[in-house]
Amino acid sequence: MNDQDLKGFTTRAVHRGRGFAGTTGAVMPPVYLTSTFETGNPDGFDYTRSGNPNFRLLEQSVAALEGARHATCFASGVSAITAVVSTLKSGDRVVAEENIYGCTYRLFARVFEKFGLQVSYLDLSQEGNWKEIRRQRPALVWLESPTNPLLKIIDIAGISAVASEVGSPVLVDNTFASPYLQRPLELGATLSLASTTKYINGHSDSLAGIVATQDDGWHEKMVFAQKALGLQPGPFDAWLTTRGLRTLALRMERHCANAQGLAAWLETRRGIRQVRYPYLPSHPQHSLARKQMSAGSGLFTVELESTREQALAFCRRLRLFTLAESLGGVESLVCHPASMTHASIPVEVRHKVGIGDGLLRFSAGIEDLEDLHRDIDEALEEVLR
Ligand SMILES: *Cc1c(COP(=O)(O)O)cnc(C)c1O
């Protein structure tokens, strides 16, 4: 079958990309645990830092899911971010959404600003702030949607249109939505980045990152960064990620249904101050979420009417939700941002942006909804008695 005939998302996830099984007939691709390749081989491999059959398969598969011409894989989401930012030079300006992933902020603030990169942070959910993109003509606009942990939705098409007027490339960190629910390149973004550690791999057993683009120039820069900065993944991690992504659609359907079901129920339960989920009408950017995502994803936040101690006691009392950082795996997780992911942010700043002591972020796994429901209900009953 011609590759172009593979129209459906899951058909592409299962069939796109070459497995390099050679003459063996192996249905699943082998893992190429080799650091180097004999010179002059027909596939053009030379050294694993600059390419390996397992990377190529992963890259072709993710490109197919993102609707991209190119994708380049890296050792982690943070490696992928490093690759993109390493293309900038001293004096360049980045306009970034103010609620970006903490490690992206840290990389800008503690590493790249030392080399003269200038970053301005704006609330990009406010259209009034987009004029700063026109005014500053940044070397890069950096956003993610939904954001972490507040699940703000940023208008990717709107911002991409404004940025393209002044020739600024737009990067979207698509980790929270995954290409099953949202394809930034189709909405006009230049680069779509993901920590495949989360939904794309989906089994919490390996780290990797990916950058997808339609642009040949950007693709060249990413391939260069992969080998020149030594940001490549291990072949086995690339293999695990390729295996994981074949079931992305099936898992996302369940993640979304579980998150939507739990969030809608929690909104009506006593003891809860606020629930945030992009596909609930109570979400401030609900109609935008409906427009740019095909479902609400597996994350929701809940603000308990509780002290910090009660919130943590609630987390410990849960049996099916493990208290841990990360998200997007088959197992449910819960995170207390104020003491975990966002602990390093000064208290006043945290409260100002809406990360209070009672705020919890849930990553709904693929378990049965009734079991997750009962687990939360019993824990709330006990702690908020
Ligand atoms: C986890 C995460 C990253 C970083 O990915 P790693 O694979 O942990 O390096 C980047 N962006 C977002 C939105 C994330 O959730």
Ligand as a Chemical Component Dictionary entry (heavy atoms), coordinates in Angstrom:
data_LIG
# 
_chem_comp.id                   LIG 
_chem_comp.type                 NON-POLYMER 
_chem_comp.pdbx_formal_charge   0 
_chem_comp.three_letter_code    LIG 
# 
loop_
_chem_comp_atom.comp_id 
_chem_comp_atom.atom_id 
_chem_comp_atom.alt_atom_id 
_chem_comp_atom.type_symbol 
_chem_comp_atom.charge 
_chem_comp_atom.model_Cartn_x 
_chem_comp_atom.model_Cartn_y 
_chem_comp_atom.model_Cartn_z 
_chem_comp_atom.pdbx_ordinal 
LIG C1 C1 C 0 7.579  16.722 31.039 1  
LIG C2 C2 C 0 7.480  17.913 30.176 2  
LIG C3 C3 C 0 8.611  18.395 29.493 3  
LIG C4 C4 C 0 9.985  17.802 29.672 4  
LIG O1 O1 O 0 10.075 16.499 29.237 5  
LIG P1 P1 P 0 11.097 15.416 29.820 6  
LIG O2 O2 O 0 10.872 14.265 28.926 7  
LIG O3 O3 O 0 10.729 15.186 31.245 8  
LIG O4 O4 O 0 12.467 16.001 29.695 9  
LIG C5 C5 C 0 8.438  19.487 28.649 10 
LIG N1 N1 N 0 7.240  20.089 28.501 11 
LIG C6 C6 C 0 6.150  19.657 29.153 12 
LIG C7 C7 C 0 4.853  20.369 28.952 13 
LIG C8 C8 C 0 6.223  18.562 30.017 14 
LIG O5 O5 O 0 5.137  18.152 30.672 15 
# 
loop_
_chem_comp_bond.comp_id 
_chem_comp_bond.atom_id_1 
_chem_comp_bond.atom_id_2 
_chem_comp_bond.value_order 
_chem_comp_bond.pdbx_ordinal 
LIG C1 C2 SING 1  
LIG C2 C3 SING 2  
LIG C2 C8 DOUB 3  
LIG C3 C4 SING 4  
LIG C3 C5 DOUB 5  
LIG C4 O1 SING 6  
LIG O1 P1 SING 7  
LIG P1 O2 DOUB 8  
LIG P1 O3 SING 9  
LIG P1 O4 SING 10 
LIG C5 N1 SING 11 
LIG N1 C6 DOUB 12 
LIG C6 C7 SING 13 
LIG C6 C8 SING 14 
LIG C8 O5 SING 15 
# 
